[in-house]
Amino acid sequence: MGNIYDQFLHLRDQQIQEITEQNKGAHCVIHIGSATCENAAGAERVRKEFEKLIRASGRDDILIKQTGCTGRCAREPIVGVFVSGQIPFKYEKVDVEKVQQIFHDHVLGGELVPSLILDKKTSMIYSHVVVFCGNNFVASDTNWPEVFEEILAECEIPSNSIKVYEADHMGFSPEVSDCKTARMMIMPGNITYAFTYRDELKKIVQSHILGGQTLSDMQIELDPMTKSYLSVYGDVSFFNKQTRLTLRHSGIIDPEDLADYLLHQGYESLAKALDGPSAQDVIDQVLASGLRGRGGGGYPTGQKWKNAITGNDDPIRYVICNADEGDPGAFMDRSALEGDPFSVIEGMTIGSYAIGATKGFIYIRAEYPLAIERCRIAIEKAKEAGLLGENILGSGHSFDIEIRLGAGAFVCGEETALLKSIEGERGQPILRPPYPTASGLWGHPTVINNVETWANIPVILLYGPEFFSCIGTEASKGTKVFALAGKVRNTGLVEVPMGTTLRDIVYDIGGGIPGGHALKAVQTGGPSGGFIHEKDLDLPVDYESLSAIGSIMGSGGMIVLDETDCMVSTAQFFLEFTQSESCGKCVPCREGTLRMLEILKRITSGNGVPEDLDKLERLGNLIKKTSLCGLGQSAPNPILSVLKNFREEFLVHIEEKRCPSHRCTQLIRYRIDPDKCTGCTLCARRCPVTCISGSPRNPHLIDQDKCVRCGECFNVCKFDAVTKI
């Protein structure tokens, strides 16, 4: 490395000196999530209560650190307590009352609050936490945790002083990815060992746990992202099947602190790129990594960058971050920008150097105020440090970023409509070719990638394209972030290697379906995606596999539906969304989606006929073939996938005029069971259309012709006499 990299190291040392001194000697550091989802759950009130207690205690060695979202949406607010010399612990669903208990018992007293600990109910602070890798990574069938317990007894170490976990998956560096030995990680210290025999495991126990000495000859490396999350959170059940690249810093660093980002190898990739042999070398590394665009299309990122400079002498070029996230149930981009905006800005700066751009734009939804504010802060701090703006790190390369706000139009997520919006025109798509890489913003070559794609660029240059390409499948490299929502216990953000099955995501990471219900379908890709049947749960999640069954990866929305959901009304919901968001420029999308919606409304109101199903299929296929842009071309996907996988549900709505899930209001019938009705008259008194007749202390009757299906009788009956049919 040359002068540019040396200048970066000098800058980094200056930036992190202050934060190192601040943390030095701290008795305790309290991590509090500060993303939109955390704040909505009450994190701001929790933070203020901690600040009040710290002031009252008179302690100046207790620090509060804000972080982004960890992805554990169902457990927020989450508070991490890091007492010096002890294992870090996380607490879930913290409110003001719980803050006082955590502060007095754990922060000041050193004693855990077992009932509040995230996913690990315990009554003591362990001397060590040991994580064993699952049997799918072990050459023999040996039960290593059981052998470990035996060795502890031989060494006279109390087994209840050490917490043991089994992880199904851990990420390992490429050089050990084919290792057939057993693996374990010991915290604190986050040291990972590989071993094959019992004697080797005993040697680790005697040396590391008893003697406090690391065995360097047996030590191996986890990938840094997996290591960070397993060691900081210890939340094995949620994180052990994840490999975090995009979200590698979210929940760990302060998203508004450049020094904290630099402390975690931030901007090292940019320094390497600027100090490298050439801009072409950067493009070659991105090509070699196999990274594909994470915005939905899956086009090879390196090839897109190459297209922007091939056969084009235009001196003006642009890079754009598409953060116009509009899918129902999707919140990946918002969380990534709120938790780690510097990664995206660093990735864009690297991309600008690769294609010779001097100007960039982050196009972000105006409905994301916190993400906008943190991007603004990150841009300003990067400029102040000389990592953005004129002559970055003395390299001669200059690059600036401007934030542009979207007005909430879903169609502006399509790249040509996005360009028109930035130019100040109405956001409508245009025909391609020419593609934006040839003629984009104001007619100049433009590279557009989404938040997740840009966030992966620093990872590739920092750890090498071989590291990135060893994750995932042959055709789909790396990881993918999903917003896991719907009928699943652990809602939140998950990042998994490409090729992970839906079953692993829903059941192992998501924790399965709550309420004892059965899974019915998984919807991927937002309103442009499809519904995947329960029988396809073992399908690997990658671009080709999802496309083959009528769905798409999309930007990463993943909604789980159970047996209580109606597939017809759910499909209608998504079509209503895309129809209302159609820009109206082309007839197939504008008129075709409206006609499909009219048919669906007939079916869910009890007026459908069997011929409607053929009409839906014909219309859907025609719209896919003839619409102008990706919005129209994919709008029929939810309907067509439901017709393919759940056709019998349509038939029940049409032929029997009923909704099996009791979700379609106009198809619900209410009946009063004469054997249960006591004649209390409450239902008749609450009925808004007086369709219930009957005398006191005698069974009542509902006039089906007058009933408006409001459900008030069902809601107020205290004897379960009113039922849905």
Protein Blocks (a to p, Z undefined) as FASTA:
>chain_A
ZZklmmmmmmmmmmmmmmmmmmgopabdcdddfbfklmmnopmmmmmmmmmmmmmnopak
bccdddddehiamlcccdddddehiacdddehiafklmmmmmmmmmmnopacfklpghia
cfbdcfbdcddddfklcfblcdfklmmmmmmmmnopafklpccdddfbdcddfklmmpcb
dcddddehiaacddfbfklmmmmmmmmmmnopacfklgccddfklmmmmmmnopmmlmmm
pccfklmmgokacfkbmklmmmnopaklmmmmmmmmblklmmmmmmmnopacfklnopaf
klmmmmmmgopabfbdcddddfbdfbghiaklmmmmmmommlmmmmmmmmmmmnopabdc
ddddfklmmlmmmmmmmmmmmmmnopgcjhihhlopacdddddddehiaklmpmklmmmm
mnopacddddddddfklomcehiacddddfklmmmmmmmmmnopklmmmgccfklgcjdd
dddehjdfbgcdddddehiafklmmmmmnnpaehhiacfbdcehijmlccddfklmmpcc
dfklmmmnopafkjopacdddfkbcfklmmmmmmmmmmmmpgolamklmmmmmmmmmmmm
mmmnopacfklmmmmmmmmmmmmmmmmblmlmmmmmmmmmmmmmmmmmmmmmmmnopafk
lmammlpccdddfklpgolommmmmpmnlpagcdehiacdddfklpgolommmmmpmnlp
accZZ
